[in-house]
Amino acid sequence: GNPELPTAVNITWSSINFKTILKWQPKPSGYFYTVEILGQKSDTKKKCILTTETECDVTDALRNVKETYTAHILSVKSWEMDNFEEPPFASSEKFTPYNQTILGKPEIQHYTQKDSKLNIVFRDPLTPYMFPNGSFQSVRDIFKHDLQYKLYYWKDQSSGKKDATTKSHEFEISVDNTNNYCFYIQGIIPSRRENRNGQESMVLCTSVGRSILDEYGAEVFIIIAVVAIAVITLVVVLSVILCKRKKAKAAREKEPLNGV
């Protein structure tokens, strides 16, 4: 018979917001891969049948996100799929989407700094899973009360960070109204032992009440003062010179003409 086919190695799960990709090595030559997803309670599902790729999107095979799954990467010849003999395969580590998917970046929709209040409104990351009406479920729809968000904020051009936590879509915090603030947000699942912290949102900064002193410091006023003094001095010197020239010209005009 045929020699046994090589089996997959370095099998890894990559999952963000429940979109889950299974990856492995090596690239096949003269054979194919087929992925089987085995759940503890659900039926075995086949994905990426007879593929020459080394990754497979298995998101829709993991809809019960609290179930624990194992992947078998089968090495097969195309005509062997219907045979009764089980093809050689490699097994992945166990994977539970609810515990192991990484939270993606929250989207900051609106923020204002007015008087001594900083208000930030943001949106949950969406998942690939849909409601019956066709709209996408968010991570909050799945994690519910297990989901929190943490805000990190600091005075612009300062390194000292403060933080606040919420279970809603909004932060409202007290700030110093004489300073601008920078901030970012990340999701948190406190009940997890690993992967508790999600990806960080982009860093944004307020720009309310920014003055030249805030932007450049006291040095700018020293420079302005020096320039102003130089300009005033130049004006005074030019005025004196022009005045002396006018007096000299007037004096010359009053002198009698020679030979008269």
ROLUMLO-414095 format. One record per atom (N, C-alpha, C, O, CB): x, y, z; residue in three letters. Coordinates in steps of 0.02 Angstrom, whole numbers, plus 50000, padded with zeros to 5 digits. Glycine has a CB too. Example, Ala and Ser with C-alpha at 12.3 -4.5 7.8 and 13.67 -1.06 7.14 Angstrom:
<pts>
506604971650390ALA
506154977550390ALA
506604983550390ALA
507124983450423ALA
505654977650452ALA
506424988850354SER
506844994750357SER
506455000250394SER
506705005750402SER
507044997050286SER
</pts>
This chain:
<pts>
500414994050000GLY
500005000050000GLY
500435006250000GLY
501045005949999GLY
499535000050060GLY
500095012150001ASN
500445018550001ASN
500765019850069ASN
500485017950121ASN
499975024249983ASN
501345023050070PRO
501645024850134PRO
501185029950169PRO
500825033750137PRO
502365027850125PRO
501195029950235GLU
500765034450273GLU
500935041750258GLU
501515043550253GLU
500835033150349GLU
500415045750251LEU
500515052850233LEU
500765056850293LEU
500635054950350LEU
499855055850207LEU
501135062250281PRO
501345066650336PRO
500735069650371PRO
500225070850339PRO
501815072250310PRO
500805070850434THR
500255073950472THR
500445081050491THR
501035082850492THR
500085069850536THR
499945085050507ALA
500045092150522ALA
500415093050588ALA
500365088950634ALA
499365095750525ALA
500785098450592VAL
501145100250653VAL
501015107650667VAL
500755111250625VAL
501925098750647VAL
501205109950728ASN
501125116950748ASN
500415119550737ASN
500305124750708ASN
501615121450708ASN
499925115650762ILE
499225117550755ILE
499055122850808ILE
499175121850868ILE
498765111350762ILE
498775128450785THR
498605133850832THR
497915136650817THR
497675136450760THR
499135139550827THR
497585139150870TRP
496955142650864TRP
497095150150867TRP
497475152550909TRP
496455140450921TRP
496785154050822SER
496825161250823SER
496115164050821SER
495745162950773SER
497255163950762SER
495925167550875SER
495215169550881SER
495165176550911SER
495425177950965SER
494835164550926SER
494825181050873ILE
494685187850897ILE
493945189250886ILE
493685188450831ILE
495125193150859ILE
493605191250940ASN
492875192550938ASN
492495186550909ASN
492005187450873ASN
492735198850895ASN
492725180450925PHE
492415174150906PHE
492515172350832PHE
492255167150810PHE
491675174450921PHE
492865176350794LYS
493075174150727LYS
493695169950736LYS
494215172550758LYS
493205180350677LYS
493655163450720THR
494175158750739THR
494485155450678THR
494135152650635THR
493885153450786THR
495135155850673ILE
495525152950619ILE
495985147550648ILE
496335148650696ILE
495935158350581ILE
495975141650617LEU
496415136250636LEU
497005136250587LEU
496905136450526LEU
496045129250635LEU
497625135950614LYS
498215136150572LYS
498675130250588LYS
498685127750644LYS
498595142850581LYS
499065128050538TRP
499525122450548TRP
500055122550494TRP
500065126850451TRP
499135115750548TRP
500495117750497GLN
501035116650448GLN
501085109050436GLN
500825105250477GLN
501725119650472GLN
501405106750382PRO
501735110350327PRO
501265110950267PRO
500715108250268PRO
502395106950306PRO
501485114350215LYS
501115114650153LYS
501115107650122LYS
501635104550118LYS
501435119850103LYS
500515105150101PRO
500495098250076PRO
500785097650005PRO
500755102349965PRO
499775095650077PRO
501045091949990SER
501295090549922SER
501085083449904SER
501335078549931SER
502085091349918SER
500615082949857GLY
500365076449836GLY
499815073649880GLY
499615067849872GLY
500925071549835GLY
499555077749925TYR
498985075649967TYR
498605081949988TYR
498795087449971TYR
499225071550030TYR
498065080950026PHE
497635086450046PHE
497515086050122PHE
497685081150155PHE
496955086150008PHE
497225091350147TYR
497005091550217TYR
496245092250220TYR
495935095350176TYR
497345097450256TYR
495945089250271THR
495245090350288THR
495215091450364THR
495525087750402THR
494795084450265THR
494825096350384VAL
494775098050455VAL
494135095250484VAL
493595096050455VAL
494815105750466VAL
494185091950542GLU
493605089750579GLU
493595093350646GLU
494095093550682GLU
493605082050589GLU
493015096150664ILE
492915099550728ILE
492485095050772ILE
491915093550754ILE
492595106650718ILE
492755092950828LEU
492405088550875LEU
492235092350938LEU
492675094850973LEU
492835082350892LEU
491585092850953GLY
491365095851016GLY
491205090651068GLY
491125084751052GLY
490755100251003GLY
491155092851130GLN
490995088151184GLN
490275085751179GLN
490125080051198GLN
491105091451251GLN
489825089951153LYS
489115088151150LYS
488835088251079LYS
488305085451067LYS
488725092851194LYS
489185091551033SER
488915092350966SER
489205087150918SER
489715083950933SER
489045099350940SER
488895086450861ASP
489135081750810ASP
489785084350778ASP
489915090350777ASP
488595080650757ASP
490165079650751THR
490785081550717THR
490615085250652THR
490165083350615THR
491205075250701THR
490975090750640LYS
490865094750580LYS
491495094750538LYS
492045095450564LYS
490655102050598LYS
491425094050473LYS
491985094250427LYS
492045101250397LYS
491545104150376LYS
491915088850371LYS
492645103850394LYS
492775110350366LYS
493375109950319LYS
493815105650327LYS
492885115750422LYS
493395114550269CYS
493965115050224CYS
494155108250196CYS
494725106050202CYS
494575118250261CYS
493675104950165ILE
493765098150140ILE
494235098150079ILE
494155102050032ILE
493085094950121ILE
494735093750082LEU
495225092850027LEU
495545099550008LEU
495545101449950LEU
494885089749966LEU
495825102850058THR
496145109250046THR
496905108450042THR
497195103850073THR
495965114250102THR
497225112850005THR
497955113050003THR
498215118850045THR
498815120150048THR
498215113649931THR
497745122450077GLU
497945127950121GLU
498155125250189GLU
498035119450205GLU
497365133050129GLU
498455129550229THR
498665127550296THR
498315131850350THR
498585132950404THR
499435128050304THR
497725134150332GLU
497305137550382GLU
496575136650361GLU
496425135550302GLU
497485145050389GLU
496125137150410CYS
495425135950397CYS
495005140050445CYS
495115140050505CYS
495255128350405CYS
494515143750417ASP
494045147550458ASP
493515142650484ASP
493105140050446ASP
493715153450416ASP
493525141650550VAL
493065136750580VAL
492535140150623VAL
492215136950665VAL
493465131750622VAL
492445146650612THR
491995150650655THR
491295147650660THR
491025147050715THR
491945157650628THR
491005145850602ASP
490305143550604ASP
490225136550632ASP
489665134250642ASP
490005143850535ASP
490785133050645ALA
490755126450677ALA
490795126950753ALA
490765121950788ALA
491315121950650ALA
490875133150778LEU
490965134250851LEU
490415138650879LEU
490545142850922LEU
491665137350865LEU
489815137850854ARG
489265142350874ARG
489075141650947ARG
488875146550978ARG
488655140950831ARG
489155135750975ASN
489055135051047ASN
489695137251080ASN
490145133151092ASN
488845127651067ASN
489755143651096VAL
490395146551115VAL
490645144151183VAL
491235144951199VAL
490355154051116VAL
490205141251224LYS
490425138851289LYS
490635131451288LYS
490865128751338LYS
489865139751340LYS
490555128351230GLU
490775121451222GLU
491525121151210GLU
491825125851184GLU
490385117951165GLU
491835115551229THR
492555114551217THR
492655110051156THR
492345104751151THR
492895111551279THR
493095112351111TYR
493185108851047TYR
493905106451039TYR
494375109051068TYR
493005113550989TYR
493965101150997THR
494615098750974THR
494585098250899THR
494075096250871THR
494795091851007THR
495125100050865ALA
495165099550793ALA
495615093650773ALA
496155092750802ALA
495425106150762ALA
495395089750724HIS
495805084650692HIS
495975087050622HIS
495535088750583HIS
495455077750690HIS
496625087350607ILE
496845089050540ILE
497015082550504ILE
497535079450518ILE
497455094050541ILE
496585080450458LEU
496675074150422LEU
497115075150361LEU
497025080050324LEU
495995071050402LEU
497585070650350SER
497985070650289SER
497695065250243SER
497685059350261SER
498755069250304SER
497465067250183VAL
497095062550141VAL
497295063250068VAL
497495068550045VAL
496335063650149VAL
497225057550032LYS
497195057649959LYS
496455058749940LYS
496015056749977LYS
497475050949927LYS
496325061949885SER
495645063749868SER
495185057749865SER
494595058149883SER
495625067449802SER
495435052049842TRP
495005046049834TRP
494925042249900TRP
494545037449903TRP
495285041449781TRP
495285044249952GLU
495255040550015GLU
494695043050060GLU
494575039950112GLU
495915041050051GLU
494355048550042MET
493855051350088MET
493275046550100MET
492965046750153MET
493595057850060MET
493125042350050ASP
492555037850058ASP
492755030950083ASP
492325026550093ASP
492185037149992ASP
493395029950094ASN
493625023450119ASN
493435022650192ASN
493315027450228ASN
494395022750111ASN
493405016350214PHE
493235014950283PHE
493825016050330PHE
493735017250390PHE
492975007850290PHE
494435015550304GLU
495025016450346GLU
495095023850365GLU
494995028350324GLU
495665013950309GLU
495245024950427GLU
495335031750451GLU
496005034450428GLU
496515031150439GLU
495275032150528GLU
496025040350396PRO
496665043050373PRO
497075045550432PRO
496805046650486PRO
496535048850323PRO
497725046250421PRO
498145048950476PRO
497935056150492PRO
497735059950447PRO
498905048650457PRO
497975057950555PHE
497785064850574PHE
498185067150634PHE
498505063150669PHE
497015065150589PHE
498175073650645ALA
498485076650704ALA
497945080450742ALA
497485083150713ALA
499075081450684ALA
497995080450808SER
497495083650851SER
497755090350878SER
498345091150893SER
497295079050909SER
497295095150883SER
497465101650912SER
497385101450988SER
497145096551017SER
497015107150882SER
497605106851020GLU
497435107951090GLU
496685109351095GLU
496365111251045GLU
497855113751120GLU
496405108551154LYS
495695110151164LYS
495595117651162LYS
496035121551180LYS
495445107251232LYS
494995119551139PHE
494855126751131PHE
494135128151150PHE
493665124951125PHE
494985129051058PHE
494035132951195THR
493375135151217THR
493305142551198THR
493605146751231THR
493265134051294THR
492905144151148PRO
492865151151124PRO
492695156151179PRO
492995161451182PRO
492355151651070PRO
492225154451223TYR
492015159251274TYR
492585161151320TYR
492615166851344TYR
491445156251315TYR
493035156451332ASN
493585157751378ASN
494215160251344ASN
494645163351375ASN
493745151551417ASN
494275158951279GLN
494925160051247GLN
494935165151190GLN
495465167551171GLN
495175153751221GLN
494355166851161THR
494375171851108THR
494605178451137THR
494445180151194THR
493685172651074THR
494975182251098ILE
495235188751120ILE
494725194251104ILE
494425194251050ILE
495925190351087ILE
494615198751152LEU
494175204451139LEU
494525209451093LEU
495105211351106LEU
493975207851206LEU
494185211451040GLY
494475216350994GLY
494415223451020GLY
494195224651076GLY
494135215850927GLY
494625228150978LYS
494635235150998LYS
493935238050999LYS
493565237350951LYS
495085239250950LYS
493735241351054PRO
493105245051053PRO
493165251251009PRO
493705254051002PRO
492885246951125PRO
492615253350980GLU
492605259150935GLU
492355265250974GLU
491785265250997GLU
492165257850873GLU
492765270350979ILE
492565276551013ILE
492165280650963ILE
492415282550910ILE
493185280551039ILE
491545282050980GLN
491085285450934GLN
491075293050945GLN
491015296850897GLN
490395282750942GLN
491125295151008HIS
491045302351023HIS
491365303751090HIS
491325299751136HIS
490295304451022HIS
491685309551095TYR
491965311651160TYR
491975319251164TYR
492085322751115TYR
492695308851170TYR
491845321851225THR
491845329051237THR
492165330451304THR
492095326451351THR
491125331951233THR
492495336051309GLN
492745338551373GLN
492455345451383GLN
492635350251349GLN
493535338651376GLN
491995345951431LYS
491645352251444LYS
491695353751519LYS
491515349651561LYS
490905351951421LYS
491935359651533ASP
492065361651603ASP
492505356351636ASP
493065355151613ASP
491385362551642ASP
492255353151689SER
492675348251724SER
492445341051711SER
492575336651752SER
492665349651799SER
492095339851654LYS
491845333151639LYS
492115330751571LYS
492095334351522LYS
491075333051638LYS
492365324651571LEU
492565321351509LEU
492065315751496LEU
492005311151536LEU
493305318551513LEU
491715316151440ASN
491205311251422ASN
491425307451360ASN
491615310551310ASN
490515314551411ASN
491395300751363ILE
491625296551308ILE
491085291251294ILE
490855287851340ILE
492305293051324ILE
490875290751232VAL
490385285751210VAL
490725281051161VAL
491075283351116VAL
489745289151178VAL
490635274451170PHE
490985269651128PHE
490505263951109PHE
489955263451136PHE
491615266851163PHE
490725259651064ARG
490315254151039ARG
490685247551049ARG
491295247151042ARG
490125255150966ARG
490305242251064ASP
490585235551072ASP
490845232951005ASP
490555234550953ASP
490055230651102ASP
491375228951005PRO
491565225350944PRO
491025220350923PRO
490685217550966PRO
492245221750954PRO
490955219450858LEU
490465214650832LEU
490785207850822LEU
491385207350812LEU
490165217250766LEU
490375202650825THR
490595195850812THR
490345193650743THR
489935197150713THR
490345190950868THR
490575187950717PRO
490315185550652PRO
489625182350658PRO
489305180950607PRO
490795180450623PRO
489375181250719TYR
488745177850728TYR
488155182750721TYR
488215188550740TYR
488725174350797TYR
487605180350693MET
487035184650679MET
486415182750719MET
486335176950740MET
486865184350605MET
485995187750731PHE
485325186550756PHE
484885184150698PHE
485075184750640PHE
485035193050789PHE
484295181350713PRO
483835179150659PRO
483655184750610PRO
483505183350553PRO
483205176350690PRO
483665191050633ASN
483485196650588ASN
484065198750543ASN
483985203250502ASN
483255202550629ASN
484645195450550GLY
485215196850506GLY
485715201850533GLY
486235202850503GLY
484955199450442GLY
485575204850590SER
486065209550620SER
486585205550660SER
486445200150686SER
485705214650667SER
487195208250662PHE
487745204850696PHE
487695205550772PHE
487535210950797PHE
488415207450670PHE
487845200150806GLN
487895200450879GLN
488535203950899GLN
489055203150866GLN
487855193350910GLN
488515207750953SER
489115210750980SER
489405206251035SER
489085201451056SER
488965217851009SER
490005207851057VAL
490295203851111VAL
489885204551175VAL
489875199851216VAL
491025206051125VAL
489545210151184ARG
489115211051243ARG
488505206351240ARG
488275203951292ARG
488875218351249ARG
488245205151180ASP
487675200551174ASP
487865193551196ASP
487425189751218ASP
487435200451101ASP
488495191751191ILE
488725185051210ILE
488965184951282ILE
488765180451320ILE
489275182751164ILE
489385189751301PHE
489675189551369PHE
489205192451422PHE
489255190751481PHE
490325193451370PHE
488745196751401LYS
488265199851446LYS
488615203051506LYS
489045207351497LYS
487745194651470LYS
488435201051568HIS
488705204451627HIS
489425202551642HIS
489735205451687HIS
488275202851687HIS
489705197751606ASP
490415196151614ASP
490875201351583ASP
491475201351596ASP
490565189351585ASP
490595205751542LEU
490995210651505LEU
491025217351540LEU
490515220051561LEU
490715211551434LEU
491635219951547GLN
491735226651573GLN
492215230351526GLN
492545227351484GLN
492025226451646GLN
492235236851535TYR
492715240951497TYR
493115245251546TYR
492845247751595TYR
492365245351444TYR
493745246051530LYS
494175250251572LYS
494435256051530LYS
494665255151474LYS
494775246151602LYS
494385262051558LEU
494645268151527LEU
495295270051561LEU
495325270451623LEU
494125273851531LEU
495815271251522TYR
496445274051547TYR
496505281151520TYR
496455282251459TYR
497055269551525TYR
496625285951564TYR
496665292851542TYR
497215296551580TYR
497385294651636TYR
495995296451552TYR
497475301751550TRP
498025305551579TRP
498035312651550TRP
497795313751494TRP
498705301951568TRP
498325317251588LYS
498405324051563LYS
498865324051502LYS
499385320651502LYS
498665328851618LYS
498685327851452ASP
499095328151392ASP
499805330351411ASP
499895334951450ASP
498785333151340ASP
500295326951381GLN
501005328151394GLN
501205326151465GLN
501705328551491GLN
501165335451383GLN
500815321751495SER
500985318951561SER
501005311351556SER
500695308451512SER
500475321251615SER
501375308151601SER
501435300851600SER
501025297451654SER
500985291351655SER
502155298851607SER
500725301251699GLY
500335298251753GLY
499645296351731GLY
499235300651715GLY
500285303051811GLY
499495289751731LYS
498845287251708LYS
498365286151766LYS
498565284151821LYS
498935280751669LYS
497725287351752LYS
497185285451797LYS
496725280751758LYS
496765280351697LYS
496795291751824LYS
496275277251793ASP
495825272651758ASP
495125272751790ASP
495045274751848ASP
496105265551759ASP
494645270651751ALA
493955270051774ALA
493645264051739ALA
493865262151685ALA
493545276651760ALA
493125261151769THR
492815255051742THR
492065256051735THR
491755259451775THR
492965248951788THR
491775253051682THR
491055253451672THR
490805246951640THR
491185243351609THR
490875259551629THR
490155245651649LYS
489825240151613LYS
489355242851559LYS
489005239051526LYS
489435235651662LYS
489345249451551SER
488915252551501SER
489325254351439SER
489885251851430SER
488575258951530SER
489045258651396HIS
489385260951335HIS
489665267951343HIS
489815271251294HIS
488915260651276HIS
489735270351405GLU
489905277351415GLU
490325278251477GLU
490225274851528GLU
489275281551419GLU
490795282951473PHE
491175285151531PHE
491035292651542PHE
490995296451494PHE
491935283851522PHE
490945294551604GLU
490925301651622GLU
491345302551685GLU
491185299951738GLU
490175304151634GLU
491895306151678ILE
492365306851733ILE
492525314151745ILE
492465318351700ILE
493015302851718ILE
492725315651806SER
492915322551825SER
493645323651807SER
494075319551822SER
492785323851900SER
493785329351776VAL
494465331051755VAL
494605338251772VAL
494155342051791VAL
494565329751679VAL
495235340151766ASP
495445347051776ASP
495285351051712ASP
495545349451659ASP
496215347451793ASP
494855355951717ASN
494625359451657ASN
495165364051626ASN
495045367051574ASN
494015363551672ASN
495735364551658THR
496275368651629THR
496765364451587THR
497225367151558THR
496665372051685THR
496645357851584ASN
497095353451546ASN
496715349451495ASN
496115348051504ASN
497465348751594ASN
497045347551442ASN
496785342651394ASN
496985335651416ASN
497485334851451ASN
497035344151322ASN
496605330651394TYR
496715323751415TYR
496755319051355TYR
496435320151304TYR
496165321451462TYR
497175313851363CYS
497205308451314CYS
496945302051347CYS
496965301451409CYS
497945307451288CYS
496705297351307PHE
496395291351336PHE
496345285751285PHE
496395286851225PHE
495695293051363PHE
496245279651311TYR
496055273951270TYR
495635269151312TYR
495615269751374TYR
496685270251242TYR
495285264551279ILE
494825259951313ILE
494995252751292ILE
495215251651236ILE
494085261551296ILE
494895248051337GLN
494945240951320GLN
494425236951358GLN
494255238551415GLN
495655238251334GLN
494175231551326GLY
493705227151359GLY
494055222451407GLY
494645220951399GLY
493315223151307GLY
493685220251458ILE
493965215751509ILE
493445210451527ILE
492845212051533ILE
494185219851573ILE
493675204251535ILE
493255198851561ILE
493555196851628ILE
494005192651630ILE
493215192751510ILE
493315199751684PRO
493625198451750PRO
493595191151771PRO
494025188951810PRO
493295202651802PRO
493105187351747SER
493035180351769SER
493565175751738SER
493645170151762SER
492345177851751SER
493915178051688ARG
494415173851656ARG
495065173551696ARG
495235178151732ARG
494565176451586ARG
495405167951689ARG
496075167251717ARG
496605169651667ARG
497125172351687ARG
496215160051738ARG
496475168651603GLU
496925170851550GLU
496535175051500GLU
495915174751497GLU
497265164751515GLU
496905178951460ASN
496585183151409ASN
496045187651438ASN
495525188751408ASN
496285178851353ASN
496175190251498ARG
495675194551531ARG
495605201251495ARG
495055203951488ARG
495875195751604ARG
496165204051471ASN
496165210651442ASN
496125210251366ASN
496495206451334ASN
496785214551463ASN
495685214351337GLY
495615214551264GLY
496105219251232GLY
496535222051265GLY
494915216451245GLY
496035220051166GLN
496465224651129GLN
496285231851147GLN
495715233351162GLN
496395223451053GLN
496785236151145GLU
496685243251162GLU
496415247151103GLU
496635246151046GLU
497345246351188GLU
495945251651116SER
495705256051063SER
496255260951043SER
496775261251075SER
495065259851086SER
496125264750991MET
496595269950972MET
496615275351027MET
496125276351062MET
496405273150904MET
497185278651033VAL
497265283951083VAL
497005290551052VAL
497205292350997VAL
498015284751106VAL
496565293951089LEU
496295300351067LEU
496435305551121LEU
496525303951180LEU
495535299851053LEU
496465311951101CYS
496595317451147CYS
496095323051136CYS
495905324451080CYS
497325320051139CYS
495885326151191THR
495445331951185THR
495855338051166THR
496465338051172THR
495065333151252THR
495515343351143SER
495875349451123SER
495485355651144SER
495435360551107SER
495985349551046SER
495195355351203VAL
494805360851229VAL
495245365651268VAL
495625363451312VAL
494215358351272VAL
495195372151253GLY
495545377151293GLY
496295376851286GLY
496645379151331GLY
495365376351364GLY
496545374151232ARG
497275373851224ARG
497535380751206ARG
497305383851158ARG
497475368651170ARG
498015383051245SER
498325389551233SER
499035388651207SER
499295383051205SER
498335393851297SER
499345394151188ILE
500035393851166ILE
500485391251222ILE
500955387451210ILE
500285400651141ILE
500325393451283LEU
500725391151341LEU
500655383551349LEU
501155380251364LEU
500495394651405LEU
500045380751340ASP
499955373451344ASP
500365369851291ASP
500665364651304ASP
499225371651338ASP
500375372851231GLU
500685369551175GLU
501445369851177GLU
501785364851164GLU
500435372451111GLU
501705375951194TYR
502425376851188TYR
502785378351253TYR
503405377951256TYR
502565382251140TYR
502405380151306GLY
502725381651369GLY
502925388951374GLY
502765392951330GLY
503335377251378GLY
503265390751429ALA
503445397751444ALA
503965400451395ALA
504025406551387ALA
503715398351515ALA
504335395951362GLU
504865398151317GLU
504595402751262GLU
504925407451242GLU
505225392251286GLU
503975401151239VAL
503705405151184VAL
503595412351206VAL
503675416951165VAL
503035402051161VAL
503415413551269PHE
503305420351292PHE
503975424151298PHE
503995430251285PHE
502945420351359PHE
504505420751316ILE
505165423851319ILE
505375426051249ILE
505635431551240ILE
505695418951349ILE
505255421551200ILE
505445423251131ILE
505035429151106ILE
505305433751075ILE
505345417151085ILE
504375429051120ILE
503945434551099ILE
504175441151131ILE
504185446251097ILE
503205433151117ILE
504345440951195ALA
504565446951230ALA
505205449651200ALA
505275455751190ALA
504665445551304ALA
505685445251185VAL
506315447451155VAL
506205450651087VAL
506485455851071VAL
506805441551149VAL
505775447351046VAL
505625450050980VAL
505275456850986VAL
505435461550949VAL
505175445050940VAL
504805457451034ALA
504445463751043ALA
504925469351063ALA
504875474851037ALA
503895462951095ALA
505375467851110ILE
505865472951132ILE
506305475051074ILE
506445481051065ILE
506305470251190ILE
506515470151032ALA
506935471750975ALA
506575476250926ALA
506855481050899ALA
507175465350940ALA
505925474750913VAL
505535478750867VAL
505445485750893VAL
505525490650856VAL
504845475450854VAL
505275486450958ILE
505175493050988ILE
505825497050985ILE
505815503050969ILE
504945492351062ILE
506375493851001THR
507025497250999THR
507185499650929THR
507415505350919THR
507595492551022THR
507045495350879LEU
507165497350809LEU
506735503250789LEU
506965507850755LEU
507045491450762LEU
506095503250810VAL
505655508750794VAL
505905515250825VAL
505905520550793VAL
504945507250819VAL
506115514950889VAL
506365520950924VAL
506995523650889VAL
507055529650878VAL
506515519450998VAL
507465519050872VAL
508085521250840VAL
507945524450773VAL
508215529750756VAL
508555515250831VAL
507495521250733LEU
507325524050668LEU
506985530850676LEU
507105535350636LEU
506875519350630LEU
506555531650726SER
506215537950738SER
506715543450755SER
506665549050731SER
505705537250795SER
507195541750797VAL
507715546750816VAL
508125548850755VAL
508255554750745VAL
508185543850871VAL
508325543850715ILE
508725545350655ILE
508335549850607ILE
508605554750582ILE
508945538950619ILE
507705548150595LEU
507295552150550LEU
507195559150577LEU
507195564050539LEU
506625548850539LEU
507105559850642CYS
507005566350673CYS
507625570750665CYS
507585576650649CYS
506835565650748CYS
508215567650676LYS
508845571450669LYS
508945573650597LYS
509175579150584LYS
509445567250692LYS
508775569150550ARG
508855570950479ARG
508405576850461ARG
508605581350424ARG
508715564950434ARG
507775576750486LYS
507315582150472LYS
507575588850500LYS
507535593950466LYS
506625580650501LYS
507845588850561LYS
508105594950592LYS
508705597550553LYS
508785603550542LYS
508305593550665LYS
509145592850531ALA
509735595050493ALA
509535598050427ALA
509815603050405ALA
510215589050481ALA
509035595050394LYS
508805597650330LYS
508495604550339LYS
508605609050298LYS
508295592850298LYS
508105605550391ALA
507795612050405ALA
508315617350418ALA
508245623050397ALA
507315611550464ALA
508845615550453ALA
509375620150469ALA
509745622350405ALA
509915628250397ALA
509865617050518ALA
509865617650361ARG
510205619250298ARG
509785623950255ARG
510045628450222ARG
510365612750259ARG
509125622950257GLU
508695627250217GLU
508675634450243GLU
508535638950204GLU
507995624350215GLU
508805635650306LYS
508795642350335LYS
509445646150323LYS
509445652350329LYS
508655641850409LYS
509995642750307GLU
510635646050296GLU
510595650250232GLU
510295648050183GLU
511225640850291GLU
510905656850232PRO
510905661150172PRO
511315658050117PRO
511805654650131PRO
511165668150187PRO
511135659150056LEU
511515656650000LEU
512175660149993LEU
512185666250003LEU
511115657249936LEU
512715656849977ASN
513375659849969ASN
513375664749910ASN
513095663349857ASN
513905654249958ASN
513695670449920GLY
513765675349866GLY
513175679949859GLY
513145683849811GLY
513895671949802GLY
512695679549905VAL
512115683749898VAL
512215689849943VAL
511775694249946VAL
511465679949917VAL
</pts>
